[in-house]
Amino acid sequence: MHPTMPPSSEVIDAIGGLLPSLLHTLERITWVQRHLYPPLAPRLAEELAPSTDAVAGPLRAVEALVCPDELRFMRDRLVEVARQTLDLVADFVEAARSPGEPIGLYRALRRFARIQEALYPLAPALEPVSRWFLEPARRGDDALVERLRAAALRDDETRRGVLHASNERDGRGGFSLYVPEAPDGQAPMPLVVALHGGHGHGRDFLWSWLREARGRGVLVLAPTSRDRTWSIMGGEDVDAPPLQEMVESVAARYPVDRTRVLLTGMSDGATYALLCGFREGMPFTHLAPMCGVLHPILLANGDLGRARGRPVYLVHGALDWMFPRRRTDRRPCRSWSSFTAVTATAAISCGAGCGRRAGAGCSSSPPRPAIARGRSWVVRTSMPRLSRR
């Protein structure tokens, strides 16, 4: 005997009951990810633990429903996202019991990118999801939300949204790409090239920038290193030529503003962003390393000379336990006309628009407020004429 098919309104009501608690939990995970500092892990786990009951009850109600065909994809995808979210919370809470072994904390949070990837296709259909994939300050912009929804449903030949080029998580050397849905396809767009950390993957790191890019019309290219990390260990640089080819491939398909091509990275990606960004012939106009170190090769091969006139924005977490600031901090040189290393995280040109920021309360993880400020900075400064603010 088949169960009675509930009316669509009942399914929609059940989904509406799950969404608020699910999205609130995802927001708490974002907060925990930003503030991840192993000694504070038990306190962070206390912030996440109540989410289990808040999500589990509405999830059971959605799981119990038999959906009409037109709502089955939405229901099944939300169930998948909610289950993965509960697994992440459970794993993080368990790992927090041993904060002296931080690998378990990072392994739990690594699931977050997959959760966002699974949720994002529902943004055009579910307005709360669409708003969640925006910076908090822009979630109340009804006109933007409607523009994004209409653009995502537009039927034309231009591929938009989240795309992948040979970038499955079990492979290396491909890239993921975010193409803004709303722009008209004619006006040049800034391009952010975002490099993951050691043992990371571009398909995951893309989500560190998507919120900020989605509401601002910014392309995001997230490549995956050829090896377990970028070419910072000595030997041949196998990553720079593919990076250059990726940028050209994107520019051949979409209008890229060549005066605003930002190379950024996290940890090992930050170190390589400086190493690669100062190489001759690279297309990057701005650099924004986050939580990395200055590679000694730059001091030996003369590439630091190319930093003159280049805008660089430095970010380092005040609680970074991998590369503590107290080991790397340096004061600016006395003259703004010559090059100096502001921190061992990076090096900046002292004759151009430059900035530095220590992320209060941030550890060795992508600080979203700094990403938002960095995005604003790259939009307002361009090559060759630079703002000196």
C-alpha atoms as a printed R data frame, in Angstrom:
    type eleno elety resid chain resno      x      y       z
1   ATOM     1    CA   MET     A     1  0.000  0.000   0.000
2   ATOM     2    CA   HIS     A     2  1.486  3.312  -1.046
3   ATOM     3    CA   PRO     A     3  1.457  6.234   1.403
4   ATOM     4    CA   THR     A     4 -0.819  9.100   0.562
5   ATOM     5    CA   MET     A     5  0.987 11.834  -1.378
6   ATOM     6    CA   PRO     A     6  0.918 14.987   0.761
7   ATOM     7    CA   PRO     A     7 -0.122 18.232  -0.903
8   ATOM     8    CA   SER     A     8  2.708 20.417  -2.124
9   ATOM     9    CA   SER     A     9  1.928 23.014   0.525
10  ATOM    10    CA   GLU     A    10  2.677 20.466   3.265
11  ATOM    11    CA   VAL     A    11  6.059 19.690   1.720
12  ATOM    12    CA   ILE     A    12  6.842 23.371   1.315
13  ATOM    13    CA   ASP     A    13  5.863 24.028   4.940
14  ATOM    14    CA   ALA     A    14  8.162 21.235   6.129
15  ATOM    15    CA   ILE     A    15 11.033 22.597   4.045
16  ATOM    16    CA   GLY     A    16 10.303 26.053   5.436
17  ATOM    17    CA   GLY     A    17 10.573 24.601   8.927
18  ATOM    18    CA   LEU     A    18 14.004 23.131   8.226
19  ATOM    19    CA   LEU     A    19 15.625 26.031   6.392
20  ATOM    20    CA   PRO     A    20 15.946 28.596   9.225
21  ATOM    21    CA   SER     A    21 17.678 26.213  11.647
22  ATOM    22    CA   LEU     A    22 19.847 24.768   8.886
23  ATOM    23    CA   LEU     A    23 21.011 28.157   7.608
24  ATOM    24    CA   HIS     A    24 21.593 29.391  11.167
25  ATOM    25    CA   THR     A    25 23.793 26.356  11.797
26  ATOM    26    CA   LEU     A    26 25.753 27.000   8.614
27  ATOM    27    CA   GLU     A    27 26.279 30.587   9.758
28  ATOM    28    CA   ARG     A    28 27.620 29.335  13.094
29  ATOM    29    CA   ILE     A    29 29.985 27.011  11.243
30  ATOM    30    CA   THR     A    30 31.226 30.019   9.257
31  ATOM    31    CA   TRP     A    31 31.863 31.822  12.545
32  ATOM    32    CA   VAL     A    32 33.667 28.830  14.054
33  ATOM    33    CA   GLN     A    33 35.787 28.427  10.932
34  ATOM    34    CA   ARG     A    34 36.868 32.049  11.130
35  ATOM    35    CA   HIS     A    35 37.748 31.845  14.844
36  ATOM    36    CA   LEU     A    36 39.288 28.368  14.829
37  ATOM    37    CA   TYR     A    37 42.091 28.357  17.382
38  ATOM    38    CA   PRO     A    38 42.811 24.904  18.821
39  ATOM    39    CA   PRO     A    39 43.067 25.950  22.505
40  ATOM    40    CA   LEU     A    40 39.576 27.477  22.208
41  ATOM    41    CA   ALA     A    41 38.055 24.440  20.469
42  ATOM    42    CA   PRO     A    42 35.896 23.338  23.443
43  ATOM    43    CA   ARG     A    43 34.267 26.788  23.577
44  ATOM    44    CA   LEU     A    44 33.693 26.749  19.825
45  ATOM    45    CA   ALA     A    45 32.121 23.299  20.124
46  ATOM    46    CA   GLU     A    46 29.717 24.715  22.724
47  ATOM    47    CA   GLU     A    47 28.561 27.209  20.098
48  ATOM    48    CA   LEU     A    48 27.856 24.431  17.585
49  ATOM    49    CA   ALA     A    49 26.474 21.647  19.778
50  ATOM    50    CA   PRO     A    50 22.924 23.086  20.225
51  ATOM    51    CA   SER     A    51 22.523 23.037  16.445
52  ATOM    52    CA   THR     A    52 22.105 19.263  16.508
53  ATOM    53    CA   ASP     A    53 18.653 19.312  18.088
54  ATOM    54    CA   ALA     A    54 17.631 22.454  16.201
55  ATOM    55    CA   VAL     A    55 18.246 20.759  12.846
56  ATOM    56    CA   ALA     A    56 17.473 17.129  13.665
57  ATOM    57    CA   GLY     A    57 13.777 17.630  14.486
58  ATOM    58    CA   PRO     A    58 12.796 19.552  11.329
59  ATOM    59    CA   LEU     A    59 14.978 17.177   9.307
60  ATOM    60    CA   ARG     A    60 12.987 14.160  10.496
61  ATOM    61    CA   ALA     A    61  9.764 15.893   9.447
62  ATOM    62    CA   VAL     A    62 11.109 16.474   5.933
63  ATOM    63    CA   GLU     A    63 12.476 12.928   5.664
64  ATOM    64    CA   ALA     A    64  9.082 11.482   6.576
65  ATOM    65    CA   LEU     A    65  7.288 13.157   3.674
66  ATOM    66    CA   VAL     A    66  6.667 11.571   0.304
67  ATOM    67    CA   CYS     A    67  7.287 14.325  -2.226
68  ATOM    68    CA   PRO     A    68  5.635 15.060  -5.538
69  ATOM    69    CA   ASP     A    69  8.043 14.779  -8.430
70  ATOM    70    CA   GLU     A    70  8.396 18.538  -8.878
71  ATOM    71    CA   LEU     A    71  9.710 18.975  -5.313
72  ATOM    72    CA   ARG     A    72 11.727 15.781  -4.951
73  ATOM    73    CA   PHE     A    73 15.073 17.246  -6.009
74  ATOM    74    CA   MET     A    74 14.677 20.158  -3.588
75  ATOM    75    CA   ARG     A    75 13.655 17.890  -0.715
76  ATOM    76    CA   ASP     A    76 16.388 15.319  -1.358
77  ATOM    77    CA   ARG     A    77 19.083 17.967  -1.695
78  ATOM    78    CA   LEU     A    78 18.075 19.687   1.547
79  ATOM    79    CA   VAL     A    79 18.021 16.355   3.361
80  ATOM    80    CA   GLU     A    80 21.524 15.626   2.057
81  ATOM    81    CA   VAL     A    81 22.800 19.041   3.153
82  ATOM    82    CA   ALA     A    82 21.196 18.766   6.602
83  ATOM    83    CA   ARG     A    83 22.634 15.281   7.206
84  ATOM    84    CA   GLN     A    84 26.103 16.406   6.181
85  ATOM    85    CA   THR     A    85 25.778 19.437   8.443
86  ATOM    86    CA   LEU     A    86 24.877 17.274  11.433
87  ATOM    87    CA   ASP     A    87 27.829 14.993  10.676
88  ATOM    88    CA   LEU     A    88 30.160 18.010  10.556
89  ATOM    89    CA   VAL     A    89 28.881 19.307  13.901
90  ATOM    90    CA   ALA     A    90 29.202 15.883  15.527
91  ATOM    91    CA   ASP     A    91 32.740 15.383  14.232
92  ATOM    92    CA   PHE     A    92 33.821 18.859  15.352
93  ATOM    93    CA   VAL     A    93 32.383 18.415  18.836
94  ATOM    94    CA   GLU     A    94 34.138 15.056  19.130
95  ATOM    95    CA   ALA     A    95 37.461 16.472  17.883
96  ATOM    96    CA   ALA     A    96 37.197 19.409  20.296
97  ATOM    97    CA   ARG     A    97 37.570 16.981  23.173
98  ATOM    98    CA   SER     A    98 41.232 16.690  22.121
99  ATOM    99    CA   PRO     A    99 42.188 20.279  21.194
100 ATOM   100    CA   GLY     A   100 45.877 19.357  21.375
101 ATOM   101    CA   GLU     A   101 45.352 17.359  18.159
102 ATOM   102    CA   PRO     A   102 43.955 19.992  15.762
103 ATOM   103    CA   ILE     A   103 43.903 17.800  12.651
104 ATOM   104    CA   GLY     A   104 40.501 16.422  13.639
105 ATOM   105    CA   LEU     A   105 39.092 19.953  13.867
106 ATOM   106    CA   TYR     A   106 40.288 20.820  10.370
107 ATOM   107    CA   ARG     A   107 39.118 17.493   9.001
108 ATOM   108    CA   ALA     A   108 35.608 18.177  10.315
109 ATOM   109    CA   LEU     A   109 35.479 21.700   8.867
110 ATOM   110    CA   ARG     A   110 36.786 20.514   5.511
111 ATOM   111    CA   ARG     A   111 33.280 19.126   4.870
112 ATOM   112    CA   PHE     A   112 31.890 22.649   4.840
113 ATOM   113    CA   ALA     A   113 32.840 23.315   1.221
114 ATOM   114    CA   ARG     A   114 30.994 20.201   0.035
115 ATOM   115    CA   ILE     A   115 27.931 21.235   2.010
116 ATOM   116    CA   GLN     A   116 27.914 24.643   0.323
117 ATOM   117    CA   GLU     A   117 28.451 23.060  -3.088
118 ATOM   118    CA   ALA     A   118 25.443 20.794  -2.525
119 ATOM   119    CA   LEU     A   119 23.260 23.670  -1.287
120 ATOM   120    CA   TYR     A   120 24.085 26.299  -3.907
121 ATOM   121    CA   PRO     A   121 21.915 24.904  -6.769
122 ATOM   122    CA   LEU     A   122 18.857 25.651  -4.623
123 ATOM   123    CA   ALA     A   123 19.618 29.396  -4.453
124 ATOM   124    CA   PRO     A   124 17.440 30.346  -7.467
125 ATOM   125    CA   ALA     A   125 14.458 28.453  -6.035
126 ATOM   126    CA   LEU     A   126 14.765 29.202  -2.313
127 ATOM   127    CA   GLU     A   127 15.152 32.867  -1.445
128 ATOM   128    CA   PRO     A   128 16.591 32.254   2.070
129 ATOM   129    CA   VAL     A   129 19.343 30.148   0.493
130 ATOM   130    CA   SER     A   130 20.088 32.843  -2.062
131 ATOM   131    CA   ARG     A   131 20.362 35.451   0.689
132 ATOM   132    CA   TRP     A   132 22.669 33.185   2.724
133 ATOM   133    CA   PHE     A   133 25.086 33.080  -0.218
134 ATOM   134    CA   LEU     A   134 25.597 36.850   0.075
135 ATOM   135    CA   GLU     A   135 27.604 38.968   2.475
136 ATOM   136    CA   PRO     A   136 25.477 39.606   5.595
137 ATOM   137    CA   ALA     A   137 25.307 43.335   4.848
138 ATOM   138    CA   ARG     A   138 23.720 42.633   1.444
139 ATOM   139    CA   ARG     A   139 21.181 39.997   2.413
140 ATOM   140    CA   GLY     A   140 18.474 42.597   2.802
141 ATOM   141    CA   ASP     A   141 18.942 43.895  -0.749
142 ATOM   142    CA   ASP     A   142 15.701 42.669  -2.336
143 ATOM   143    CA   ALA     A   143 16.565 44.080  -5.758
144 ATOM   144    CA   LEU     A   144 19.882 42.219  -5.802
145 ATOM   145    CA   VAL     A   145 18.241 38.943  -4.753
146 ATOM   146    CA   GLU     A   146 15.630 39.249  -7.494
147 ATOM   147    CA   ARG     A   147 18.284 40.169 -10.072
148 ATOM   148    CA   LEU     A   148 20.337 37.113  -9.128
149 ATOM   149    CA   ARG     A   149 17.305 34.829  -9.291
150 ATOM   150    CA   ALA     A   150 16.258 36.074 -12.718
151 ATOM   151    CA   ALA     A   151 19.809 35.858 -14.034
152 ATOM   152    CA   ALA     A   152 20.297 32.284 -12.764
153 ATOM   153    CA   LEU     A   153 17.142 31.202 -14.609
154 ATOM   154    CA   ARG     A   154 18.082 32.999 -17.825
155 ATOM   155    CA   ASP     A   155 18.236 30.686 -20.816
156 ATOM   156    CA   ASP     A   156 21.168 31.625 -23.047
157 ATOM   157    CA   GLU     A   157 24.430 30.116 -24.228
158 ATOM   158    CA   THR     A   158 26.668 31.716 -21.588
159 ATOM   159    CA   ARG     A   159 27.618 29.338 -18.786
160 ATOM   160    CA   ARG     A   160 27.370 31.006 -15.383
161 ATOM   161    CA   GLY     A   161 27.495 30.070 -11.741
162 ATOM   162    CA   VAL     A   162 29.872 27.436 -10.336
163 ATOM   163    CA   LEU     A   163 31.820 25.562 -13.016
164 ATOM   164    CA   HIS     A   164 34.623 22.998 -12.862
165 ATOM   165    CA   ALA     A   165 37.376 22.147 -15.332
166 ATOM   166    CA   SER     A   166 39.012 18.757 -14.644
167 ATOM   167    CA   ASN     A   167 38.778 19.529 -10.946
168 ATOM   168    CA   GLU     A   168 37.330 16.486  -9.233
169 ATOM   169    CA   ARG     A   169 38.486 16.203  -5.635
170 ATOM   170    CA   ASP     A   170 40.536 13.085  -6.334
171 ATOM   171    CA   GLY     A   171 42.550 14.880  -9.039
172 ATOM   172    CA   ARG     A   172 45.141 17.679  -9.220
173 ATOM   173    CA   GLY     A   173 45.887 20.459 -11.662
174 ATOM   174    CA   GLY     A   174 42.367 21.541 -12.659
175 ATOM   175    CA   PHE     A   175 40.373 24.567 -11.578
176 ATOM   176    CA   SER     A   176 36.949 25.683 -10.410
177 ATOM   177    CA   LEU     A   177 35.385 28.927 -11.565
178 ATOM   178    CA   TYR     A   178 32.614 31.181 -10.357
179 ATOM   179    CA   VAL     A   179 30.993 33.294 -13.074
180 ATOM   180    CA   PRO     A   180 28.597 35.942 -11.707
181 ATOM   181    CA   GLU     A   181 25.035 35.300 -12.774
182 ATOM   182    CA   ALA     A   182 23.808 38.891 -12.856
183 ATOM   183    CA   PRO     A   183 26.242 40.834 -15.141
184 ATOM   184    CA   ASP     A   184 25.250 41.350 -18.764
185 ATOM   185    CA   GLY     A   185 28.263 39.488 -20.140
186 ATOM   186    CA   GLN     A   186 29.670 42.596 -21.819
187 ATOM   187    CA   ALA     A   187 31.153 44.792 -19.068
188 ATOM   188    CA   PRO     A   188 34.661 43.711 -17.954
189 ATOM   189    CA   MET     A   189 34.693 42.029 -14.547
190 ATOM   190    CA   PRO     A   190 37.473 41.877 -11.933
191 ATOM   191    CA   LEU     A   191 39.063 38.442 -11.607
192 ATOM   192    CA   VAL     A   192 40.194 36.895  -8.321
193 ATOM   193    CA   VAL     A   193 42.614 33.956  -8.551
194 ATOM   194    CA   ALA     A   194 42.440 32.217  -5.151
195 ATOM   195    CA   LEU     A   195 45.105 29.668  -4.137
196 ATOM   196    CA   HIS     A   196 44.283 27.042  -1.504
197 ATOM   197    CA   GLY     A   197 46.591 26.067   1.354
198 ATOM   198    CA   GLY     A   198 48.816 23.016   1.607
199 ATOM   199    CA   HIS     A   199 47.023 19.717   0.915
200 ATOM   200    CA   GLY     A   200 43.955 21.754  -0.095
201 ATOM   201    CA   HIS     A   201 41.886 21.792  -3.258
202 ATOM   202    CA   GLY     A   202 40.569 24.587  -5.466
203 ATOM   203    CA   ARG     A   203 37.098 23.053  -5.594
204 ATOM   204    CA   ASP     A   204 36.863 23.603  -1.831
205 ATOM   205    CA   PHE     A   205 38.651 26.957  -1.641
206 ATOM   206    CA   LEU     A   206 36.300 28.545  -4.184
207 ATOM   207    CA   TRP     A   207 33.659 28.825  -1.454
208 ATOM   208    CA   SER     A   208 35.845 31.116   0.632
209 ATOM   209    CA   TRP     A   209 35.235 33.835  -1.963
210 ATOM   210    CA   LEU     A   210 31.838 33.077  -3.479
211 ATOM   211    CA   ARG     A   211 29.680 35.139  -1.123
212 ATOM   212    CA   GLU     A   212 31.682 38.282  -1.703
213 ATOM   213    CA   ALA     A   213 31.989 37.737  -5.450
214 ATOM   214    CA   ARG     A   214 28.342 36.859  -6.053
215 ATOM   215    CA   GLY     A   215 26.910 40.190  -5.020
216 ATOM   216    CA   ARG     A   216 29.695 42.255  -6.584
217 ATOM   217    CA   GLY     A   217 30.044 40.809 -10.056
218 ATOM   218    CA   VAL     A   218 33.546 39.372  -9.571
219 ATOM   219    CA   LEU     A   219 34.921 36.286 -11.334
220 ATOM   220    CA   VAL     A   220 36.682 33.797  -9.038
221 ATOM   221    CA   LEU     A   221 39.183 31.260 -10.363
222 ATOM   222    CA   ALA     A   222 40.223 28.627  -7.810
223 ATOM   223    CA   PRO     A   223 42.952 26.363  -9.220
224 ATOM   224    CA   THR     A   224 44.278 23.179  -7.665
225 ATOM   225    CA   SER     A   225 48.031 22.772  -7.320
226 ATOM   226    CA   ARG     A   226 49.719 20.108  -9.413
227 ATOM   227    CA   ASP     A   227 51.185 18.457  -6.312
228 ATOM   228    CA   ARG     A   228 49.990 18.377  -2.709
229 ATOM   229    CA   THR     A   229 50.978 22.012  -2.370
230 ATOM   230    CA   TRP     A   230 52.237 24.818  -4.594
231 ATOM   231    CA   SER     A   231 55.752 25.064  -6.012
232 ATOM   232    CA   ILE     A   232 57.361 26.457  -2.863
233 ATOM   233    CA   MET     A   233 59.546 23.497  -1.893
234 ATOM   234    CA   GLY     A   234 62.403 24.152  -4.326
235 ATOM   235    CA   GLY     A   235 62.927 22.694  -7.745
236 ATOM   236    CA   GLU     A   236 60.958 23.519 -10.872
237 ATOM   237    CA   ASP     A   237 57.933 25.791 -10.650
238 ATOM   238    CA   VAL     A   238 55.266 23.559 -12.211
239 ATOM   239    CA   ASP     A   239 52.314 25.750 -11.228
240 ATOM   240    CA   ALA     A   240 53.045 29.170 -12.774
241 ATOM   241    CA   PRO     A   241 52.591 28.236 -16.467
242 ATOM   242    CA   PRO     A   242 49.245 26.463 -15.840
243 ATOM   243    CA   LEU     A   243 48.033 29.431 -13.775
244 ATOM   244    CA   GLN     A   244 48.799 31.773 -16.635
245 ATOM   245    CA   GLU     A   245 46.998 29.474 -19.077
246 ATOM   246    CA   MET     A   246 43.955 29.288 -16.797
247 ATOM   247    CA   VAL     A   247 43.683 33.069 -16.625
248 ATOM   248    CA   GLU     A   248 43.910 33.313 -20.413
249 ATOM   249    CA   SER     A   249 41.327 30.552 -20.826
250 ATOM   250    CA   VAL     A   250 38.863 32.409 -18.600
251 ATOM   251    CA   ALA     A   251 39.585 35.730 -20.348
252 ATOM   252    CA   ALA     A   252 38.875 34.120 -23.730
253 ATOM   253    CA   ARG     A   253 35.357 33.170 -22.578
254 ATOM   254    CA   TYR     A   254 34.379 36.030 -20.285
255 ATOM   255    CA   PRO     A   255 35.153 39.768 -20.235
256 ATOM   256    CA   VAL     A   256 37.981 40.182 -17.708
257 ATOM   257    CA   ASP     A   257 39.060 43.601 -16.459
258 ATOM   258    CA   ARG     A   258 42.810 43.301 -17.030
259 ATOM   259    CA   THR     A   259 43.468 46.194 -14.627
260 ATOM   260    CA   ARG     A   260 41.962 44.221 -11.751
261 ATOM   261    CA   VAL     A   261 43.357 40.689 -11.648
262 ATOM   262    CA   LEU     A   262 43.967 39.758  -8.029
263 ATOM   263    CA   LEU     A   263 46.170 36.847  -6.965
264 ATOM   264    CA   THR     A   264 45.428 35.802  -3.399
265 ATOM   265    CA   GLY     A   265 46.064 32.692  -1.351
266 ATOM   266    CA   MET     A   266 45.849 31.102   2.062
267 ATOM   267    CA   SER     A   267 48.874 29.783   3.995
268 ATOM   268    CA   ASP     A   268 51.008 27.929   1.389
269 ATOM   269    CA   GLY     A   269 48.831 29.620  -1.229
270 ATOM   270    CA   ALA     A   270 49.766 33.018   0.222
271 ATOM   271    CA   THR     A   271 53.470 32.194   0.107
272 ATOM   272    CA   TYR     A   272 53.137 31.094  -3.501
273 ATOM   273    CA   ALA     A   273 50.979 34.099  -4.409
274 ATOM   274    CA   LEU     A   274 53.964 36.354  -3.690
275 ATOM   275    CA   LEU     A   275 56.449 33.994  -5.324
276 ATOM   276    CA   CYS     A   276 54.372 33.652  -8.494
277 ATOM   277    CA   GLY     A   277 52.849 37.122  -8.474
278 ATOM   278    CA   PHE     A   278 56.224 38.842  -8.748
279 ATOM   279    CA   ARG     A   279 57.401 36.637 -11.610
280 ATOM   280    CA   GLU     A   280 58.011 38.330 -14.929
281 ATOM   281    CA   GLY     A   281 55.152 38.111 -17.416
282 ATOM   282    CA   MET     A   282 52.417 37.083 -14.968
283 ATOM   283    CA   PRO     A   283 49.001 38.736 -15.485
284 ATOM   284    CA   PHE     A   284 48.319 39.693 -11.873
285 ATOM   285    CA   THR     A   285 47.873 43.373 -11.019
286 ATOM   286    CA   HIS     A   286 47.127 43.001  -7.290
287 ATOM   287    CA   LEU     A   287 48.350 40.589  -4.600
288 ATOM   288    CA   ALA     A   288 46.574 39.738  -1.323
289 ATOM   289    CA   PRO     A   289 48.387 37.001   0.658
290 ATOM   290    CA   MET     A   290 46.638 35.681   3.758
291 ATOM   291    CA   CYS     A   291 48.497 33.957   6.594
292 ATOM   292    CA   GLY     A   292 51.623 32.964   4.677
293 ATOM   293    CA   VAL     A   293 55.366 33.668   4.847
294 ATOM   294    CA   LEU     A   294 57.836 35.465   2.628
295 ATOM   295    CA   HIS     A   295 59.674 32.880   0.511
296 ATOM   296    CA   PRO     A   296 63.475 33.228   0.712
297 ATOM   297    CA   ILE     A   297 63.801 32.737  -3.050
298 ATOM   298    CA   LEU     A   298 62.323 36.213  -3.494
299 ATOM   299    CA   LEU     A   299 65.265 37.634  -1.568
300 ATOM   300    CA   ALA     A   300 67.753 35.793  -3.770
301 ATOM   301    CA   ASN     A   301 66.462 36.010  -7.336
302 ATOM   302    CA   GLY     A   302 65.710 39.719  -7.554
303 ATOM   303    CA   ASP     A   303 61.980 39.305  -8.202
304 ATOM   304    CA   LEU     A   304 61.183 41.626  -5.305
305 ATOM   305    CA   GLY     A   305 62.215 44.461  -7.587
306 ATOM   306    CA   ARG     A   306 58.974 43.894  -9.511
307 ATOM   307    CA   ALA     A   307 56.995 44.775  -6.401
308 ATOM   308    CA   ARG     A   308 57.576 48.474  -6.975
309 ATOM   309    CA   GLY     A   309 54.302 50.062  -8.023
310 ATOM   310    CA   ARG     A   310 52.305 46.923  -7.242
311 ATOM   311    CA   PRO     A   311 49.352 47.148  -4.823
312 ATOM   312    CA   VAL     A   312 49.553 44.485  -2.110
313 ATOM   313    CA   TYR     A   313 47.101 43.825   0.720
314 ATOM   314    CA   LEU     A   314 48.326 41.732   3.662
315 ATOM   315    CA   VAL     A   315 46.141 39.775   6.054
316 ATOM   316    CA   HIS     A   316 47.342 37.765   9.047
317 ATOM   317    CA   GLY     A   317 45.262 36.259  11.839
318 ATOM   318    CA   ALA     A   318 46.096 37.641  15.282
319 ATOM   319    CA   LEU     A   319 45.684 34.093  16.652
320 ATOM   320    CA   ASP     A   320 47.498 32.301  13.834
321 ATOM   321    CA   TRP     A   321 49.152 29.325  15.521
322 ATOM   322    CA   MET     A   322 50.941 28.066  12.388
323 ATOM   323    CA   PHE     A   323 52.778 31.322  11.570
324 ATOM   324    CA   PRO     A   324 52.450 33.505  14.701
325 ATOM   325    CA   ARG     A   325 52.648 37.213  13.956
326 ATOM   326    CA   ARG     A   326 55.145 37.863  16.722
327 ATOM   327    CA   ARG     A   327 57.676 35.789  14.799
328 ATOM   328    CA   THR     A   328 57.124 37.542  11.529
329 ATOM   329    CA   ASP     A   329 56.129 41.147  12.207
330 ATOM   330    CA   ARG     A   330 58.309 43.869  10.783
331 ATOM   331    CA   ARG     A   331 57.854 47.624  10.871
332 ATOM   332    CA   PRO     A   332 57.561 49.608   7.636
333 ATOM   333    CA   CYS     A   333 60.689 51.251   6.327
334 ATOM   334    CA   ARG     A   334 61.078 54.991   6.908
335 ATOM   335    CA   SER     A   335 60.610 55.960   3.267
336 ATOM   336    CA   TRP     A   336 57.500 55.257   1.213
337 ATOM   337    CA   SER     A   337 59.600 55.356  -1.947
338 ATOM   338    CA   SER     A   338 61.383 52.040  -1.535
339 ATOM   339    CA   PHE     A   339 60.429 48.403  -1.084
340 ATOM   340    CA   THR     A   340 60.109 46.889   2.373
341 ATOM   341    CA   ALA     A   341 58.864 43.653   3.943
342 ATOM   342    CA   VAL     A   342 56.001 44.598   6.219
343 ATOM   343    CA   THR     A   343 55.712 41.064   7.597
344 ATOM   344    CA   ALA     A   344 57.267 37.722   6.807
345 ATOM   345    CA   THR     A   345 53.771 36.817   5.621
346 ATOM   346    CA   ALA     A   346 54.426 38.872   2.529
347 ATOM   347    CA   ALA     A   347 56.247 41.795   1.019
348 ATOM   348    CA   ILE     A   348 54.779 44.999  -0.298
349 ATOM   349    CA   SER     A   349 55.755 47.892  -2.496
350 ATOM   350    CA   CYS     A   350 56.161 51.080  -0.537
351 ATOM   351    CA   GLY     A   351 55.521 53.346  -3.503
352 ATOM   352    CA   ALA     A   352 52.015 52.097  -4.265
353 ATOM   353    CA   GLY     A   353 48.629 51.567  -2.709
354 ATOM   354    CA   CYS     A   354 49.330 49.074   0.053
355 ATOM   355    CA   GLY     A   355 47.537 47.839   3.132
356 ATOM   356    CA   ARG     A   356 47.972 45.451   5.993
357 ATOM   357    CA   ARG     A   357 45.526 43.994   8.460
358 ATOM   358    CA   ALA     A   358 45.808 41.735  11.460
359 ATOM   359    CA   GLY     A   359 42.546 39.856  11.792
360 ATOM   360    CA   ALA     A   360 41.478 40.195  15.414
361 ATOM   361    CA   GLY     A   361 40.186 36.881  16.725
362 ATOM   362    CA   CYS     A   362 41.200 35.110  13.521
363 ATOM   363    CA   SER     A   363 43.410 32.057  13.347
364 ATOM   364    CA   SER     A   364 44.964 30.343  10.336
365 ATOM   365    CA   SER     A   365 41.798 30.300   8.242
366 ATOM   366    CA   PRO     A   366 40.233 32.507   5.549
367 ATOM   367    CA   PRO     A   367 38.905 35.598   7.398
368 ATOM   368    CA   ARG     A   368 35.682 36.593   5.637
369 ATOM   369    CA   PRO     A   369 35.716 40.259   6.754
370 ATOM   370    CA   ALA     A   370 39.229 40.595   5.324
371 ATOM   371    CA   ILE     A   371 38.076 38.949   2.088
372 ATOM   372    CA   ALA     A   372 35.286 41.518   1.828
373 ATOM   373    CA   ARG     A   373 37.709 44.393   2.461
374 ATOM   374    CA   GLY     A   374 40.199 42.921   0.010
375 ATOM   375    CA   ARG     A   375 37.507 42.687  -2.626
376 ATOM   376    CA   SER     A   376 36.595 46.345  -2.073
377 ATOM   377    CA   TRP     A   377 40.266 47.279  -2.237
378 ATOM   378    CA   VAL     A   378 40.897 45.547  -5.559
379 ATOM   379    CA   VAL     A   379 37.791 47.152  -7.058
380 ATOM   380    CA   ARG     A   380 38.853 50.664  -6.099
381 ATOM   381    CA   THR     A   381 42.528 50.305  -7.087
382 ATOM   382    CA   SER     A   382 43.622 49.459 -10.591
383 ATOM   383    CA   MET     A   383 46.781 49.375 -12.677
384 ATOM   384    CA   PRO     A   384 48.593 51.419 -13.777
385 ATOM   385    CA   ARG     A   385 46.951 54.356 -11.947
386 ATOM   386    CA   LEU     A   386 46.628 53.488  -8.282
387 ATOM   387    CA   SER     A   387 44.713 54.940  -5.388
388 ATOM   388    CA   ARG     A   388 47.067 55.736  -2.503
389 ATOM   389    CA   ARG     A   389 44.437 55.443   0.207
